Amino acid sequence: MTTASSFDDDLARLDALGTAQAIRDGELTAAEVVEAAIARAEKLDGELGAIATPDFDRARRLAPSRTGPFGGVPTFVKDMTDVAGIPTRNGSQAFATAAPATKTSPIAQQLFDLGLVALGKSSLPEFGFTPSTEFPEDEPTRNPWNLDRTPGGSSGGAGALVASGVVPIAHGQDGGGSVRIPAACNGLVGLKPTRGRLLTDPHAKLLPLNIVTDGVLTRTVRDTAAYYVEAERLHRPRRLPPLGDVSQPLVRRLRIGALIDSPSGVAADEPTRRVFDETVALLEGLGHEVHPVEPPVGEEFAEDFIHYWSMMAWAVTYGGKVLFDTSFHRDRLLPVTHGLSDRFKANLRRTPGSIVRLRRSAQRTAAQFAELDVVLSPTLSHLPPSLGHLGTHHEFHVLFPRVEEWVGYTPLANATGDPAISLPLGHDEETNLPIGMMLSAPRGADGLLLRLALELEGAQPFRSLADG
């Protein structure tokens, strides 16, 4: 299989904190760092297809003036988030004629206030509705570990850009696993934080149950931890406990539930089960208590979540010009988006009950966490599939059963608002693909997850394309 990486450039091997420190120490200038990242992006994007809209010239202008804990560190913003001066196309031809945004969204501004320099927008499938970053009329975004496989989604461009070494950190959003899925596919760290931990996207505030949160993808736990610590300095959520010190591994031993089969009833494949068993053994070897557990919700949860997901597609389909702007062209939406919308209309009466049950899922996980500190599960049920398997050229009735089979573990944390992190704790040698494991914790326990992640990274260092 063919890989794609830019780790022949020594600067690409630095993580975000290492890059920022080198700039502060005067070993590098922000201009040099950004120019090197632009060169890497130009070198690899023909193979990866991960950049939706480049913004290199502005990055060059802004780099010297960016200060803060990540001052001068290059990044990409997912193309669902407004950055003034760049069109927001949401991965869709429905916005092919969109004008540049006039304002920068609060979450993108937070990235910039921390010193990050956006090189442009990263790719995603249409409105993030599917977990593979593919397009019927254009080249797909490819997994740098194996260019024939998907990098996941919907933050697939971000995942490919970080894993390949173009940038050390990239913005993502997670509404059903869209940070954790590409983290698992690309061998990265991906935390979906507790709902409210970060600033909330304006569109997400319109939802009767906000399942969407922003986040970042990184190659190291310390980068992810530092991002959330610094973001908390800018926005301190009053209803959540502070992160605390997440610079050191966990000391106390935990009660961990081991969940191998997803709430939708789909069994994990053999490579994923192998890594799951190895992770259980790793945790036990570190002194944690690990016990098998069952999902706190049943198969009806998956039906309710997909119905809610379909509601968002319906809102886009029929309210696009109101939600976004008049450049929206409904007739250019993909069949899968229309299929989701039609599914919602056909099951409209289910909506109130689905919302009530999704809200109650938080009570069920809270009851489980009354006996446990953390739950371990796979992030995905099987390896990243070949490109085309989850392609958006498929009709809805073909594509979505495949989506449900692959993505069964991640949506629960979106419904409950609990934090969950995907870590690259295994690898499949035959396909050269990373395998992610997910750790979930009670609401507000993001710091606990990060410290446990630091411990696991120390005990079993994560594999990277930089290793050769």
KOLVO-416700 format. One record per residue (C-alpha): y, z, x. Coordinates in steps of 0.05 Angstrom, whole numbers, padded with zeros to 5 digits, always signed. Each point is the difference from the previous one (the first is absolute). Layout:
// residues N
YZX ...
// end
This chain:
// residues 468
+00000+00000+00000 +00072-00013+00021 +00051+00056+00010 +00075-00003+00007 +00041+00051+00039 +00061+00006+00045 -00023+00059+00042 +00006-00042+00064 +00073+00022-00007 +00003+00071+00028 +00056+00019-00049 -00047-00015-00058 -00046+00056+00024 +00053+00053-00013 -00001+00035-00067 +00064+00011-00038 +00015+00068+00030 -00016-00026+00070 +00046-00059-00010 +00057+00044-00025 -00008+00048+00058 +00001-00057+00051 +00066-00023-00031 +00030+00070+00002 -00022+00010+00072 +00033-00065+00020 -00064-00033+00022 +00011-00054-00052 +00058-00023-00043 -00006-00010-00074 +00020-00072+00010 -00058-00010+00048 -00049+00033-00047 +00022-00041-00060 +00001-00065+00040 -00071+00012+00023 -00023+00015-00071 +00032-00064-00025 -00037-00039+00054 -00066+00032-00022 +00016-00016-00073 +00015-00073+00016 -00063-00005+00042 -00047+00028-00053 +00027-00017-00068 -00030-00069+00000 -00068+00033+00005 +00013+00061-00044 +00047-00025-00054 +00027+00070-00008 +00075-00012-00001 +00030-00017-00068 +00072-00007+00025 +00022+00007+00073 +00068+00032+00014 +00000-00004+00075 +00074-00014+00014 +00024+00060-00040 -00052+00044+00035 +00028-00022+00066 +00071+00018-00022 -00019+00068-00029 -00049+00024+00053 +00051+00030+00049 +00036+00040-00054 -00061+00032-00033 -00007+00074+00016 -00045+00056-00024 -00071+00023+00014 -00026-00072-00003 +00063-00031+00028 -00012-00073+00020 -00073-00003-00022 -00018-00066-00034 -00032-00002-00069 -00009-00043-00062 +00017+00016-00072 -00049-00020-00055 +00027-00057-00042 +00003+00041-00063 +00058+00041+00026 +00072-00022+00001 +00037-00008+00066 +00070-00026-00007 +00006-00071+00025 -00073-00019-00008 -00033-00027-00064 -00052+00045-00032 -00055-00047-00024 -00055+00051-00016 -00052-00047+00029 +00010-00047-00059 +00023-00071-00011 +00034+00027-00062 +00056+00020+00048 +00000-00063+00043 +00074-00010-00014 +00020+00073+00005 +00067+00014+00032 +00007+00051+00056 +00002+00072-00025 +00069+00029-00004 -00021+00072+00012 -00051+00036+00043 -00050+00043-00038 +00001+00076+00013 -00068-00001+00034 +00019-00057+00047 +00065+00035+00016 -00040+00061+00018 -00040-00041+00050 +00065-00025+00030 +00032+00069+00001 -00059+00023+00043 +00018-00055+00050 -00052-00053-00017 +00021-00072+00008 -00029-00049-00051 -00022-00067+00029 -00009-00027-00071 -00044+00006-00061 -00076+00006+00002 -00048-00038-00046 -00035+00024-00063 -00038-00032-00057 +00038-00014-00064 +00034+00066-00021 -00053+00038+00037 -00049-00009-00058 -00060-00017+00044 -00030+00032+00063 -00003-00062+00043 +00063-00035+00026 -00017-00071-00020 +00040-00057-00032 -00027-00061-00037 +00050-00049+00030 +00009+00030+00069 -00039+00028+00058 -00027+00071-00010 +00018+00060+00042 -00057+00011+00048 -00033+00062+00029 +00014+00002+00075 -00068+00031+00014 -00035-00060-00032 +00043-00057-00022 -00050-00022-00053 +00007+00066-00037 +00052+00031-00044 +00050+00050+00027 +00001+00032-00068 +00060+00011-00044 +00045+00005-00029 +00035+00021+00065 -00044-00050+00038 +00055-00030+00041 +00022+00068+00024 -00072+00017+00019 -00010-00064+00039 +00066+00007+00038 -00014+00071+00022 -00073-00010+00018 +00015-00062+00041 +00055+00036+00040 +00060-00039-00026 +00033+00066-00021 -00025+00072+00005 +00020+00021-00071 +00012-00037-00065 +00021+00017-00070 -00049-00004-00058 -00007+00021-00072 -00061+00030-00035 -00011-00008-00075 -00076-00002+00000 -00016+00004+00074 +00048-00051+00029 +00014+00041+00063 -00069+00029+00008 -00038-00065-00012 +00034-00040+00057 -00005+00063+00043 -00076-00002-00010 -00005-00075+00010 +00042-00002+00063 -00020+00065+00035 +00065+00037-00014 +00026+00067-00025 +00026-00004-00072 +00024+00060-00040 +00016-00004-00073 +00045+00061-00005 +00005+00048-00058 +00041-00030-00057 +00073+00017+00013 -00009+00013+00075 +00041-00062+00016 +00058-00032-00038 -00024-00037-00063 +00008-00074-00010 +00048-00015-00058 -00052-00043-00036 -00053+00055+00006 +00047+00048-00036 -00007-00043-00062 -00075+00012-00006 -00026+00052-00051 -00046+00023+00057 +00025-00016+00069 -00061-00022+00040 +00040-00034+00056 +00023+00033+00065 +00027-00028+00065 -00029+00014+00068 -00013-00028+00069 -00058-00029+00040 -00008+00021+00072 -00052-00001+00056 +00006+00075+00015 +00001+00063-00042 +00059+00027+00038 +00042-00059-00021 -00017+00010-00073 +00012+00075+00005 +00067-00010+00036 +00023-00050-00052 -00011+00049-00057 +00031+00058+00037 +00063-00040+00015 +00002-00029-00070 -00002+00071-00027 +00063+00017+00040 +00036-00055-00039 -00032+00014-00068 -00029+00069-00013 -00040-00001-00065 +00015+00066-00035 -00064+00002-00040 -00046-00007+00059 -00015+00047+00058 +00027-00023+00067 -00047-00037+00046 +00003+00055+00052 -00021-00011+00072 -00043-00062+00002 +00005-00011+00075 -00064+00038+00016 -00072-00007-00025 -00027+00047-00053 -00024+00068+00021 -00032+00029-00062 -00066-00027-00026 -00003-00034-00067 -00045-00006-00061 -00010-00075-00007 -00034-00037-00057 -00038-00064+00019 +00004-00054-00053 -00040-00063+00015 -00001-00039-00065 +00066-00020-00033 +00023+00024-00068 -00014-00070-00027 -00073+00009+00018 -00002-00052+00056 -00044+00018+00059 +00026-00009+00071 -00033-00052+00045 -00044+00018+00059 +00053-00003+00056 +00047+00042-00042 -00054+00052-00015 -00017+00003+00073 +00072+00016+00019 +00006+00049-00057 -00062+00038+00025 +00028-00002+00071 +00066+00029-00025 -00036+00056-00037 -00036+00016+00065 +00065-00002+00039 +00034+00048-00048 -00059+00047+00001 -00002-00003+00076 +00073+00023-00001 -00019+00060-00041 +00021-00022-00070 -00044+00014-00060 -00020-00065-00034 -00036-00004-00067 -00017-00059-00046 +00043-00006-00062 +00004-00045-00060 +00062-00038-00023 +00046+00043-00043 +00009-00058-00048 -00049-00048-00032 -00003-00076-00008 +00051+00003-00057 +00052+00016+00054 -00009-00070+00030 +00010-00032-00069 +00063+00041-00012 +00028-00016+00068 -00012-00075-00006 +00032+00002-00069 +00061+00034+00029 +00001-00051+00057 -00003-00055-00052 +00060+00031-00035 +00041-00010+00063 -00020-00073+00003 +00020-00007-00074 +00068+00032+00016 +00011-00050+00056 -00023-00059-00041 +00044+00013-00060 +00056+00041+00031 +00009-00033+00068 +00071-00024-00011 +00021+00070-00024 -00039+00039+00052 +00021-00044+00058 +00051-00057-00010 +00010-00067-00033 -00033-00037+00059 -00067+00023-00027 -00044-00059-00023 -00056+00025-00045 -00034-00068+00000 -00013+00007+00075 -00041+00064-00006 -00072-00004+00022 -00058-00002-00048 -00022+00069+00022 +00067+00030-00021 -00004-00035-00067 -00072+00023-00007 +00020+00072+00012 +00056-00006-00050 -00046-00030-00052 -00050+00055+00011 +00054+00051-00015 +00021-00035-00064 -00072-00005-00024 -00009+00076+00010 +00070+00023-00019 -00025+00056-00044 -00034+00032+00059 +00067+00014+00035 +00019+00069-00026 -00070+00028+00011 -00005-00031+00069 +00066+00031+00022 -00021+00069-00026 -00067-00004+00035 +00030-00024+00065 +00049+00059-00001 -00058+00048-00014 -00037-00026+00061 +00047+00044+00042 -00028+00061-00036 -00070-00022+00018 +00014-00009+00073 +00038+00066+00001 -00062+00034-00027 -00041-00032+00055 +00050+00021+00053 -00003+00071-00025 -00067+00003+00036 +00015-00048+00057 +00055-00014+00050 -00013-00074+00011 -00046-00055-00028 -00029-00052+00047 -00020-00069-00026 -00001-00072+00024 +00066-00036-00009 -00036-00063-00024 -00070-00012-00025 -00016-00055+00049 +00026-00039+00059 +00062-00044-00007 -00027-00064-00032 +00010-00071+00023 +00065-00033-00019 -00008-00035-00066 -00045+00052-00032 +00060+00037-00028 +00047-00060+00001 +00052-00005-00054 -00022-00072-00015 -00057+00031-00041 +00008+00009-00074 +00009+00072-00023 -00070+00007-00029 -00030-00019+00068 +00047+00038+00046 +00007+00068-00032 -00073+00019-00003 -00001-00012+00075 +00062+00043+00009 -00031+00057-00040 -00063-00003+00042 +00039+00006+00065 +00056+00048-00019 -00028+00060-00035 +00020+00060+00041 +00075-00009+00011 +00032-00002-00070 -00015+00073-00019 +00052+00027+00048 +00052-00047-00030 -00014+00027-00070 +00000+00073+00021 +00057-00004+00050 -00043+00035+00053 +00005-00019+00074 -00055-00042+00032 -00006-00029+00070 -00045-00056+00027 -00022+00007+00073 -00038-00051+00042 -00062+00042+00014 -00051-00055+00008 -00014-00072+00019 -00049-00054-00019 -00022-00036+00064 -00030-00061-00036 +00066-00019-00033 +00047+00036+00049 +00033+00034-00059 +00028+00071-00004 -00026+00047-00054 +00047+00050-00031 -00015+00069-00028 +00047+00034-00049 +00019+00073-00002 +00033+00026-00064 +00033+00067-00012 +00037+00038-00055 +00071-00016-00020 +00048+00018+00056 -00053+00008+00053 +00023-00060+00041 +00009+00044+00061 -00072+00024-00004 -00025-00071-00001 +00043-00020+00060 -00024+00058+00041 -00073-00014-00017 +00012-00073+00018 +00028+00022+00067 -00062+00040+00012 -00046-00058-00017 +00040-00048+00042 -00006+00048+00059 -00075+00009-00010 -00014-00074-00010 +00058-00044+00026 +00013-00060-00045 -00022-00069+00023 +00056-00051+00009 +00005-00074+00015 +00037+00024+00062 -00067+00025+00026 -00022-00072+00010 
// end
